Amino acid sequence: MADTDSSLVDDRRATQPEGGEAINRPKAKSLKPLALLLPYVARHWVTVTVALIFLVAAAAVSLAIPLLLGSAADAGSAAQGNAEELLSLVDRAFLWVALAAILSGVLGAVRFYFVSRFGERIAADLRKDLYAHLLKLSPRYHSQMRSGEAVSRLTADITLIETFLGSSASLATRTLLTTIGALTMMLVVNWKLGLTLLAMLPIAVLPVMAIGRVIRAMSNRAQSRLADAGAEAAEALDAIELVQAYNREQSRLGAFTEAVEATFEAAMRRIGARSIMIVLVSVLLFGGFVGVLWLGARAVATGEMSFGDLASMVLYALYAGSGFGMLA
């Protein structure tokens, strides 16, 4: 009996359900499992609809700002030397820019509120449903499951889903709309320069997307290692009387230290990959920005476009470039 009790923690740690599917974390190969959240999203379609409306409106207003700034930059040439008319045009142009900036901020705040509320509500529903499901599972399942595993799923895993729905998904959608809108507006302002930048786009995007996929896989592994560390601590503390009675403190500390170090190593691999991506994105964005300035300056020098159009093109290029970096 003593031998059985002393190895209780190790036995629970080593035992797995048949086939291992029940408690092993699946490897994230795509975002398709997120489709399982659709029934939860459908419960709160009103909140989702309101958030989408304000998201699109905020993106549209932000895309109008470069055009308004370009018009403000060209306001001086329209007055033909009349100082009073010049000041009036400049004041009016920058007043529209200020109003657009204020409206963009208000729309963004409302969008943030509804999107965050949606993420919190989904997380609360998931936690209740998951806990209700765990209570219905058989004693055999719970005897084979690591005690920290269920807690990790109720807390850390659902927190990640909450972050995705309440922040990341909204940010990705807004960034995608803004990026596509910026590319479209570049074609409207100057189609030759816009087409040139679109032709250069794959060179900048494909390497960043490839590294982004690697980072996503690394993030999943880091999260799994963190869950392992939490499960190890929960198991030992849950059976602390046995651990202390049979002098297993050092072995349990060793196991926890090993799990923590594995978490650290996984996180550092992810950080290294993200560092490489930051360098790559920075170089590509700076190169694209300089390219826009060079081509635009030549177009202004030859009279093919105005200085205001060049200012708009530069801002749209910054929108598109930063958007691709964030999407990655």
C-alpha positions in Angstrom: 0.0 0.0 0.0 2.8 2.4 0.9 4.5 1.8 -2.5 1.3 2.4 -4.3 0.6 5.6 -2.4 4.2 6.9 -2.8 4.0 6.6 -6.6 0.5 7.9 -6.9 1.5 11.2 -8.4 3.9 9.6 -10.9 1.3 7.0 -11.9 -1.3 9.7 -12.6 1.2 11.7 -14.6 2.2 8.7 -16.8 -1.3 7.2 -17.4 -3.1 8.2 -20.6 -6.5 7.2 -22.0 -6.7 4.7 -24.7 -5.4 6.1 -28.0 -4.4 9.3 -26.2 -7.0 11.4 -28.1 -9.0 12.3 -25.0 -6.5 14.6 -23.3 -3.6 15.2 -25.6 -3.6 18.6 -27.1 -3.9 18.4 -30.9 -1.3 20.0 -33.1 -2.5 23.3 -34.6 -2.2 22.9 -38.4 -4.9 25.4 -39.4 -7.6 27.7 -38.0 -10.4 25.3 -39.0 -11.1 24.2 -35.4 -12.3 27.8 -34.8 -15.4 26.9 -36.8 -16.5 25.0 -33.7 -17.1 28.5 -32.1 -19.8 29.4 -34.7 -22.7 28.3 -32.5 -21.5 30.5 -29.7 -21.1 33.4 -32.2 -24.6 32.9 -33.4 -26.0 33.3 -29.9 -24.7 36.9 -29.9 -25.2 37.9 -33.5 -26.5 41.4 -32.5 -23.3 42.2 -30.8 -21.2 40.9 -33.7 -23.3 42.8 -36.2 -22.9 46.1 -34.3 -19.2 45.5 -33.9 -18.8 44.8 -37.6 -20.7 48.0 -38.5 -18.5 50.2 -36.4 -15.4 48.3 -37.5 -16.1 49.0 -41.2 -17.1 52.6 -40.5 -13.9 53.2 -38.6 -11.8 51.7 -41.4 -13.6 53.8 -44.0 -13.0 57.0 -42.0 -9.3 56.2 -41.4 -8.9 55.6 -45.2 -10.4 59.0 -45.9 -7.8 60.8 -43.8 -4.9 60.5 -46.3 -7.1 61.9 -49.1 -8.1 64.8 -46.8 -4.4 65.5 -45.9 -3.5 65.4 -49.6 -6.3 67.9 -50.3 -4.9 70.1 -47.5 -1.4 69.9 -48.9 -2.8 71.1 -52.3 -4.9 73.8 -50.8 -2.1 76.4 -51.1 -1.8 76.1 -54.9 -5.6 76.6 -55.4 -5.6 80.2 -54.0 -3.3 81.6 -56.7 -1.5 84.0 -54.4 -4.5 85.4 -52.5 -3.4 85.3 -48.9 -6.9 85.5 -47.3 -8.3 82.9 -49.7 -5.2 80.7 -49.1 -5.7 80.8 -45.3 -9.4 80.0 -45.6 -8.8 77.0 -47.8 -6.0 75.7 -45.5 -8.2 76.1 -42.4 -11.2 74.4 -44.0 -9.0 71.5 -45.3 -7.4 70.8 -41.9 -10.7 71.2 -40.2 -12.0 68.2 -42.2 -8.9 66.3 -41.3 -9.4 67.0 -37.6 -13.1 66.0 -37.8 -12.2 62.8 -39.5 -9.6 62.0 -36.9 -12.0 62.6 -34.1 -14.7 60.5 -35.8 -12.2 57.7 -36.4 -11.3 57.7 -32.7 -15.0 57.6 -31.5 -15.9 54.8 -34.0 -12.8 52.8 -32.9 -13.7 53.2 -29.2 -17.3 51.9 -29.8 -15.9 49.0 -31.9 -13.5 48.1 -29.1 -16.3 48.1 -26.5 -18.5 45.7 -28.5 -15.7 43.5 -29.6 -14.3 43.2 -26.1 -17.8 42.5 -24.7 -18.3 39.8 -27.3 -15.0 38.1 -26.4 -15.7 38.1 -22.7 -19.2 36.7 -23.2 -18.0 33.9 -25.4 -15.3 33.0 -22.9 -17.8 32.9 -20.1 -20.2 30.7 -22.1 -17.3 28.4 -23.0 -16.1 28.0 -19.4 -19.7 27.2 -18.2 -20.2 24.6 -20.9 -16.8 23.0 -20.5 -17.1 22.8 -16.7 -20.6 21.2 -17.2 -19.1 18.7 -19.6 -16.3 17.8 -17.2 -18.7 17.2 -14.4 -20.5 14.6 -16.6 -17.4 12.6 -17.6 -16.8 9.3 -16.0 -14.6 8.7 -12.9 -12.4 6.6 -15.1 -11.7 9.6 -17.4 -10.8 11.8 -14.4 -8.6 9.2 -12.8 -6.6 9.0 -16.0 -6.6 12.8 -16.7 -3.9 15.0 -15.1 -5.6 17.2 -12.6 -4.0 20.4 -13.9 -5.1 19.6 -17.4 -8.8 20.4 -16.8 -7.9 23.6 -14.9 -5.6 24.7 -17.8 -8.3 24.2 -20.3 -10.8 26.2 -18.2 -8.4 29.1 -17.6 -5.4 29.4 -20.0 -6.9 27.8 -23.1 -10.2 29.7 -23.0 -8.3 32.9 -22.2 -6.5 32.5 -25.5 -9.8 32.1 -27.3 -11.1 35.2 -25.5 -8.1 37.1 -26.6 -8.6 36.0 -30.2 -12.3 36.8 -30.3 -12.1 40.0 -28.3 -8.9 41.5 -29.8 -7.0 39.5 -32.4 -9.9 38.7 -34.7 -11.1 42.3 -34.7 -7.6 43.7 -35.2 -7.0 41.2 -38.1 -10.3 42.1 -39.7 -9.8 45.8 -39.4 -6.2 45.5 -40.6 -7.3 43.5 -43.6 -10.0 46.0 -44.6 -7.6 48.9 -44.1 -4.8 47.2 -46.1 -7.1 46.3 -49.0 -8.7 49.8 -48.9 -5.2 51.4 -48.9 -4.1 49.4 -52.0 -7.4 50.3 -53.7 -7.0 54.0 -52.9 -3.4 53.9 -54.2 -4.7 52.8 -57.6 -7.3 55.6 -57.5 -4.8 58.3 -56.6 -2.2 57.2 -59.2 -2.8 53.9 -61.0 0.7 53.6 -62.4 2.5 53.9 -59.1 -0.2 51.7 -57.5 0.3 48.9 -60.0 4.1 49.1 -59.5 3.7 48.6 -55.8 1.2 45.8 -56.3 3.7 44.0 -58.5 6.3 44.3 -55.7 3.8 43.0 -53.1 4.5 39.2 -53.3 8.2 39.8 -52.7 7.4 41.4 -49.4 4.4 39.3 -48.3 5.3 35.7 -49.0 8.5 35.5 -46.8 6.6 37.2 -43.9 3.6 34.8 -44.3 5.9 31.8 -44.2 7.6 33.0 -40.9 4.2 33.8 -39.5 3.0 30.1 -40.0 6.2 28.9 -38.2 5.5 31.3 -35.3 1.9 30.1 -35.0 3.1 26.5 -34.6 5.7 27.6 -32.0 3.1 29.5 -30.0 1.0 26.4 -29.8 4.0 24.4 -28.5 4.8 27.1 -26.0 1.2 27.1 -24.7 1.3 23.3 -24.4 4.5 23.4 -22.4 3.0 26.0 -20.1 0.0 23.7 -19.5 2.4 20.9 -18.7 4.1 23.0 -16.0 0.8 24.0 -14.5 -0.5 20.4 -14.5 2.7 19.2 -12.8 2.3 21.7 -10.0 -1.4 21.0 -9.6 -0.8 17.3 -9.3 1.9 17.7 -6.7 0.0 20.2 -4.6 -3.2 18.1 -4.9 -1.3 15.2 -3.3 0.9 17.2 -1.1 0.4 14.9 1.9 1.8 12.0 0.0 4.6 14.0 -1.5 5.8 15.2 2.0 5.1 11.9 3.7 7.4 10.0 1.3 10.0 12.7 0.9 9.2 13.3 -2.8 9.7 17.1 -2.6 12.9 17.1 -4.6 11.7 14.7 -7.3 8.5 16.8 -7.7 10.6 20.0 -7.8 12.8 18.4 -10.4 9.9 17.5 -12.6 8.4 21.0 -12.3 11.8 22.6 -13.0 12.1 20.4 -16.2 8.6 21.5 -17.3 9.3 25.2 -16.6 12.6 25.0 -18.6 10.8 23.3 -21.5 8.3 26.2 -21.4 11.2 28.7 -21.4 12.9 27.0 -24.4 9.7 26.8 -26.4 9.1 30.5 -25.7 12.6 31.5 -26.7 12.3 29.6 -30.0 9.1 31.6 -30.7 10.8 34.8 -29.6 13.7 34.1 -31.9 11.4 33.5 -34.9 9.4 36.7 -34.1 12.7 38.7 -33.9 13.6 37.5 -37.4 10.2 38.4 -38.7 10.5 41.9 -37.2 13.8 42.5 -39.0 12.3 41.2 -42.2 9.1 43.3 -41.9 11.1 46.4 -41.0 13.5 46.1 -44.0 10.7 45.4 -46.4 8.5 48.2 -45.1 11.3 50.7 -45.2 12.2 49.6 -48.6 8.7 49.9 -49.9 8.3 53.3 -48.2 11.5 54.6 -49.8 10.4 53.2 -53.2 7.1 55.1 -52.9 8.9 58.3 -52.1 11.3 57.9 -55.0 8.7 57.0 -57.6 6.3 59.7 -56.3 9.0 62.4 -56.2 9.9 61.6 -59.9 6.2 61.8 -60.8 5.9 65.2 -59.0 9.0 66.5 -60.7 7.6 65.6 -64.1 4.1 67.0 -63.3 2.3 63.6 -63.4 1.0 64.1 -59.9 0.6 66.8 -57.3 2.4 67.1 -54.0 -0.9 66.3 -52.2 -1.3 63.1 -54.2 2.2 62.1 -53.2 1.4 62.7 -49.6 -1.7 60.6 -49.9 0.3 57.8 -51.6 2.9 57.8 -48.9 0.3 57.5 -46.2 -1.6 54.7 -48.0 1.7 52.9 -48.5 2.3 53.1 -44.7 -1.2 51.8 -44.1 -0.7 48.8 -46.4 2.9 48.1 -45.2 2.0 48.2 -41.5 -1.1 46.2 -42.3 0.8 43.3 -43.8 3.2 43.3 -40.9 0.4 43.1 -38.4 -1.4 40.4 -40.4 1.7 38.3 -40.4 
